[in-house]
Amino acid sequence: MNILVLGAGLMQKPAILSAKEAGFTVHVIDADSKAVAIPYADTFRQIDLKDKEGILNYAKELKNSEGGLSAVFTAGTDFSASVSYVCEALGLPAHSYEAAINASVKTTMRQCFETAGVPSPAFVRVGREDLKLCEPQSPSRHCEPQSPSRHCEPQSPSRHCEPQAKQSILNNILNKISLPLVVKPVDNMGARGCRMVRTEEELLPAVKAAVACSRTGYAIIEEYMEGPEFSIDALVYNGTFTVTGFAIRHIKYPPYFIEVGHTMPAELDKKTHDELISVFALGAKALGLSCGAAKADIKYTKDGPMIGEIAGRLSGGYMSGWTYPYASDLNLTKQGILIAAGCEPKDLIEKRKPVVYTPSELCKNAEQPYELFEVPCVRTSAERAWISIPGTVKYIENIKDYSDRAVFDILPRATVSIGSEVDFPRNNVEKCGNIIAVSHSRESAIEVAQDAVSDIFITLEPKNAKTENFLMRTELDDEKDFPPSAFGSLSKEQAETITGVIPQNQKVEEVIPEVLQTAEYINITDWNYNTIKATAQKFDILRPKHPALDAARFWNAVLRGGIQAAVYVSDTAEITS
């Protein structure tokens, strides 16, 4: 039996291994001939996942080979529509191509929800043609497209934006949606080009960046939904809808939406839990999803659940392939592959429990779309990301050896290596790596994950312009208060209390300024879960020998950039003294 898996990156590794476990010969395709999961497959063919016709021709070749073609599958990619296109042409089980498009293009998705009365935010679409009189974003810092380049290319030759055209665009948007609002590409994932817009001045730059990050050249502008956000996976099979993963997402750092981790299962009362699953199912039905995976991001607002988006695939971000199987003992990827091959997903059926259909007030008259189930978790998975300040990587290390058995995975990003550029993330693909911890105790899983993140350290090259700009709190006009500071900042009066020099090789834990030991600062943690005291202790481990340091520069660097900034300032002083 042959299966074709779209994508050979890390997010597709569980699909490749699960397919082999199920007895398939696994054929993978990817535009990148060096994709990390290629060695786990039986064969590899270099085909761009956007090339539907090229994929179909290869699928036909496999179908006519010995063993035929039983299934086409993907997880954690933007290309579920390519899967459905091929499956529809070859008569293989999958969501219809129309449904997959509905679940891939955010404006089409919103229209489906609106027609079906499924709660989701109001929206406006803006495209390149709307921006044709305006200067395009020169290589965008906001997104990382699918090509090897880290930047989005400008869309047309530069020209200045005519004030009348600019105002017309702004008025068209703001007459329909009030600030704050959200701008995102219609067809990208990983929060690339996605951000909150808080002021009128931020709107046009955000729209340009989102359009530049869109394969089709369109952005969607939505009303901002206030409330906790949940990520939910499900498998649709024979008229049933089974939830296979229900996590709370931890989103921080406006104006961007950076997921610093997720915890599974989400802790909720039964009514809220069932309402969220019910509105997810209604949204999936509105899109036409009928055979295969579905993934939703949903917020619980003051008015009830509202759908951010639904995709016709399993989630990325380590949820479907890592944290849910660890927490539930169900390999949902394998079950999804069995459905794609027209087989019965026996483990799914045996483990699932009924869920009561509970539509919220916003959709209280909607008919039940599927028979609802969930395979619940039996332990907690906590995934947490680690983050870097801007600069160039000199080396990466653990401050201490981490041997806690609750740490299941330490997953650095392949793009973060010695000599590479790092930045404070503006999307979810610019984080430096992830830790996954698992325990029967929710508190232990979270504590262990955060502790492990706090002990991973990226040393930055000294005397770096990007790092210096960050330490100087330089901001772009459309990014007020971003990047954030590790521990905030001091008032002028407080700053004046820090004077003098930290002597050569002095343990800095012993000379933490009094102002930083007050209640205002003592319990604050940075993005990697360190307090100021822990930062000082780790500096003393990493740099027991250091030059004399200007106290004001050193402690202001700690406030701005935590342990990375502290070591950077010391290393820079070492080579300039």
N, C-alpha and C positions, 0 to 999 in steps of 0.2 A: 504494500500500500504506500502510495506517495502522497506527501503533503507539501504545499508551497507556502512558505512563511515569508511575508513581506517585512523586510527590515532585518538587519543583523547586528544591531547595536545592543548595548547592555540591557535595555528594556525588553528586547526580544529573546534574550537568553532563556528565560523560563519557558517560553513557548517552544523553543527548539528542543530543550531537554524534556519537556512534558510530552511532546509529540514522539520523541524517541522512546520514552517510557511506555507510551501507548502502542508501540510497535510499528510506527510509521518510518519510512525512509524520508528524511527531511531535506528539502531543497530550499535554499534561501536566496533572496535577491536583495541588493542594496546598491545605491550609487557609489558607496565608498568601498573600494576593494580591500581596505584595511580595517573594516568594521570588526569590533572586538569579539563578536559571537560567531564569526565565520568558522573558526576551528571546531565548533561544537556540532555543526551541520554535516550532512553527508556530501552535499554538493553546493557550490556557489556559482551564481551567474550575476555579473554586474549589469544591473538594469535600474534606472531611476524609478522611484516609486510613483512619480507623477506620470510616467509613461504607460498609460492604461493599455494602449494597443501593443506595446512591446511586452508587457506582462501577459496579456491575453495570448499572444503568439507563443510565448514560452510555456504557458499553462496548457495550450493545445499540444505542444510537443511532449509534455509530460503525460498528458491524457492518452496519447497514442503510443506511449512507451510501455515496456513491461511493468505490470503493476498498476497502470492507469493513474488517475489523479482523484484522490478521495476528498480532498479539502483544500481550501485556500484560507489563510488566517493571518491576522496581525494583532499586535497589542502595543499600546504606548506609542503609536505613530499617528500622524494626521491623515493616514491614507486608507481608512476603512471604506471609502467610496471606491477605491481601486479594487479592493477585495470584492465588493458587491458587483462591480462592473464585470469582472471576470466570471464570478459565480453565476450571475444571471445569464451570461452568454453560454456557459457550459452546463447549465442545469444543476449546479451544486447548491446545497443548502446555505442560505445567508439572508440577511436583510435585503430587501429589494434595492436596486440602485437608486431609485427615487428617494426611498427612506434614508439611505446612506448620505445622499446629497443634502437632504433636509437636516441631518445631524452633523453635517460638516460645515455648512455655510451659515454663520450666525444670524444674518438678516432673514434668510429663508426659514431658519429655525423659529425665530421670533414671530414670523407671520403665521406659521403653523400653530404655535401656542395661542396667538391672538384669535385665530379662527376657531380653535377648539375651546376657548375660554380657560386655558391653563395659566395660572398666575406667573407672570414674568414681567420684567421692567419695560416701560415705554422706550422706544428707540427711534433713531434717525440714521439713515445711511448716507455716507459721504464718500465720493470717489475721486480719482485723479482728475476727472473732468471738472469737478467742482473747485479744484485747486489750481487750475491751469493758468490763472493770472497771478499766482503766488509763487514765491521763491521756494523750491523744494528743500527739504532737509538735506544738508550736506552730510556725508556718510553718517548714518544714524548711530547714536550711542545706545539706542533703546532696545534693539532686538538683535537676535542672532538667527539668520535665516538657515535654510537647510544646506546651503553650499558651505564649503570650508571657510569662506570669509566670515569674520566676526561682525561685519557691518552690512547695513542695507545700502544698496546703491541709490543715488539720486535718480529721480524718475525722468527728468528732462533738464535741458540747459537752464542755468540759473537766471532769474530775472526778479526784480523787486516786486513785492506784492502791492498792487494798487489799493489804496485805502478804501475805495468804494467797494471793490470786490471782496476785500477782507471783511468789511462790516456786513456785507450781504450774507456771507457764509456764517458769520457769528450770529446774526439775527435769525437766520433760518433754523439754527440749532437751538438757540436760547429761547425762541418763541414757543418751542415744543417741549423742552426739557430744562428744568431749573438746575442751577448749581447747588451742591457739587454733583458732578456727573462722571461717568466712566467712558473712556475711549479705548477701543481695542480693534485689531484687524478682524475682518470677518472670517478668516480662514487660517489661523495659526494657533499653536498651543504653547504651553510653558510660560504663559503670561508675557510673551514677546510683544512689545509695542503696546502693552496694556497699562493704563494708569488712571488715577483719579484726577479730575480737573476741578480745582477749587476756586479759581478766579477766571475772569474773562481773558486775562493776559496769557494764561496757560493753555487756553483751548486750541488755538490754531497750531502751535508747535506740537501739541499732543496728537492732533488729527494728522498732521504731516508725517509724524513718526509712525503712526499706526498704518497709514496708507503705504508707507515705504516698506513695512513689514508684511504686507499682504501680497500673496501670490497673484491675486486678481486685481489688486489696486483699490480695494474698498475698506473703509473703516465703519464700525458701528458705534454710535454714541448712545449710551443708555442712562436712564436715571440710576442714581446710586442707591443701593439697598443697604440699610443699616441692620446689622444683626450677625450672630454667629454663623459660620459657614461650614458646611458638611460635604464630604466627598463620599459618594455611594456607588458601588458596582452592582451589577445585576446580570443574570442570564435569562434570556427569553426563550422559552421552549414549549411547543405544543399548547399555546394559550396560557402558559403559566409565566410568572414573573418572580424570580427568586433572587433576593438580595444576597450578595456574596461580598460583603465588606461595607462597613458603615463607620466612617471616621470623622472626627472633628479636625478641621484644618486650622493651623495657627498662622494667621496672616498678619504681617507687620510692615512697617516702613513706608508710610505714604510719602509722595503720591503714588508709589508703586504698590503692587500686591504681591509681596514676597512670602511664599509659604516656607516658614522656618521649620516646619515639621507637621506631622499629624499623629494623633493618638487614636488607637482603635481597640475596643469599640468606643463610640461616643457615649457619654453618660447622659441619658435623657429620661424624662418620664414617659410612660407608655403612650399617652395621647400625642405628644410632640413627635416621638419616634414613628408612630403609625401614620401621622399626617405627612411627615416628610417622605416616607416610602410611597404613600398613596399619590402625592402630587408628582413624584418621580415617575410612577407608573402611568399616570395620566399624560405626562409629557412625552414619554416613550411611545405611547399609543398615538398621540397627535402627530408624531413624526413618521409613524408607520413601521416602527421597529417590531419585527415578528419572529426572527430566528437568529439568535446569537447574543452578543454582549451589548451592554449599555452602561454608560458611566455618566453620573450627574454631579454637578456642583450646585448646591442649593443653599440659600440663606433662609434662616427663620427670622422674619421681620416682625414688627409690632402687629402687622395684619395677618401673620401666618407665613407658611412656606412660600417662597418665590424662587423659580428656577433661574439660575445663572446660565447654565448651558447643559446640554446632554449630547454625548458622543456615542456613535454606534460601534464602540470597541471597549476593551478593557482599559483601565486607567494605567497611566505611567506613574512616575513619582514613587516607585517602589511599593505601591499599595497592592496591586493585583498579584504581582509576582513574588512578593516578599512578606510584607507585614500581615496581610490577611491569611495566607497559608500558615504562617507561624502562629497566629492567634486562634485559628479555627480548626486546624488539621484537615482542611479541605484544599486540594489543589484545583482551584477554580479554573486556572488556565487549561489544565487537562480536560476538565468538564466542558469548557468552551470549545476545545478542539474536537471532542467527541460529537458535540452538537453540529459543528461545522462539517463533520464527516457523515452526518446522518445516523449517528449511533445514539443509543440511550445513555444519558449521563447518570449512571446508577448511583454513584456516591452522592451526587447532588440531591437526587430524589430521596435517598435513604436518610440523609442528615437534615433535610429542611423541615421547618416548623411553620404552621400557618400564621399569617399576619392579617389582622382585622382591617378591612378597607375603611379608612377614616378621612374622608375629604374635609379640608378646612372650610371656613366660612367663605373664602374667596372662590371656592369651586364646589360648594355643598350639594349642588344638584347634578353634578357630573356622574354618569354611570360608571360602575366599576369596570376598568379596562381589561384586566387579566385576573386570574386567580393568584393571590399574593402569598409569597413564602419568604422565609429568611433562614439561612444557615448561620446560627449565632456563633459568636466567639466564645472560647473557653478560657482564654487568658488575654493579657494586654500586650500589644505591640506599640512601642513608642519610637517614631522616626524623628530625628532632629538633624538639621543642617549646620555645617560650619561655614563661616563667612570671613572674608578678608577685606581689609582696607585697600585703597588703590596703591599699586606699585608693581615691582618686578620680583618674581620669586627667586630667592637665593637658595633656600632649601626648606624641606618640610620634615618635621619630626614630632614624635610624641614626647611630651614633657615627662611622662612616666609610662612604664610598660602597663598596658591595660589588659588584665587577664580575667576580669569578671565574667563568669559564664553567662550572665544575662545579656552580654553584648554579642549579638548574633552576626552582625556585619559592620565592617568599616569600609566605606565605599567612596574613595576619592574620585573626583572627576578626572578623566584622562587628559583633559585640556589644561589641567593645573599641574605644571611640572617645572623643573628648574629652568629659569630663563623666561618663563611665560609671563604675560601681563595679567594681573588680577585687578578687580575693581569691586567696589561695593555693589551688590547685585541690583539691577533694575528689572530683572526677570528671573524666572526659576531655573534657567540653564546657566546662570552666571554664579551660582553658589559653588563653593569649593569642594563639597563632599557631604556625605550623610552617614549617620550612625543609626543602627537599628538595635534596640534592646527589647527583650521579651521576658515577661514574668507573670506568674499568677497574681502578683500584687501590682495593682495599677501604679501606686506610688513608687514602688521599686523600679518598675520599667522606666518611668519618666526620669527619676533621679539618676539612674545608671546611664541613660542615654545622654542626659545633659552633662553629667560629670565626664563622660568620655569625650564629648565635643570640646569641653573646656580644656582638655589636655592635649589637643592637637594644635600644633603651632607652625605657622608659615613665617619664616624669616624673610624680610624684604631687603633688597639691595639698598645700601645707604645712598645718600645724595641723589634722590630721585625726584624729579619735578612734580610728578603726579602725587606722590606721597606728601611732598611739601605743600602743594596746593590744598590737599585734604586737611593737613594740620592747620593751615591758615584759615580753615572754614570757608573756603571759596565755594560759592554757589552759582549755578546758572540762573538766568532770569526766570525760567519756567520751572525751577526746582527749589522753591523756598523750603528751607530746613532739611534739605537732602544733599548729601548723605547725612544720616543722623550721627550724633555723638555717642560714644560708648557710655559715658556717665553724665552727660549734660555739660554745663559750663559754670564758671564762677562769675559772680557780680564783680564790678570794678573794685569795690571795697574788699571783697573776699580775696580777689587776686592779689591785691597789694600786701596781703599777709604772708605770701609765699615769696621769700627772697633768699639770696645767698647761693651757696654752692653745695651740692652733695659731694662729699669727699671721695677721692678715688677708692674704689673697692668697698665703699660703705654699703652695708645691707640697707636697701631702701625701705624694707618693712619697718625698720627701726626709726625712720625719719618721715613717716607719712605725716603731712601737715595736719594740724588740729582741725582745720576747716573740713578736711576730707574724712574725718572720723566722727563728724556730727551725724545726727539722725537723718539729715537731708541727703546724705551720700552713702552712709555705711552699708545699707542693705540693697542698693541698686546693683543690678547685674547687667553686663553688656550682652551683645548679641551671641557671644559664645559662653554665656552663663558664669562669668567670672565677676566677683566683687572687686572693689579697689584693693582691699587687703589681699585677696587671692592673687590679684595682678602683681602686687609688690612681691609676694612670696615666690611667684613663678619667675619674675625678673631675677630675683636673687639666685634661683636655680640655673637659669639660662645664662646669666652674665655675672657670675661671682666676682669676676675681675672686670672692671669698667673704668673709664677715665673719670676725672672730675666732671660733674654735670651741672649745668645751670638749672637750679631748682625750679624756677618758674617755667622754663621751656619743658623740662621733664614732666612735671606734674600736669601741666596743661596738655601735653601730648597724651598722657594717660587718660585724662578726661575725654579727649577727643577720640582716641583710637585704641585704648586698652593696651594689652600686653604687646601687641605688634608695634604700636607706636612707641612704647617705652624702649623696646629693643632697638628699633630703628634710630631713635634719637641718640642712644648710647653708641651704636655702631657708627653713626655719622660723626659724632664727636670724636670717636677713636681715630678716624682717618683724617680729620681736619685739625686735630690738636697738635 
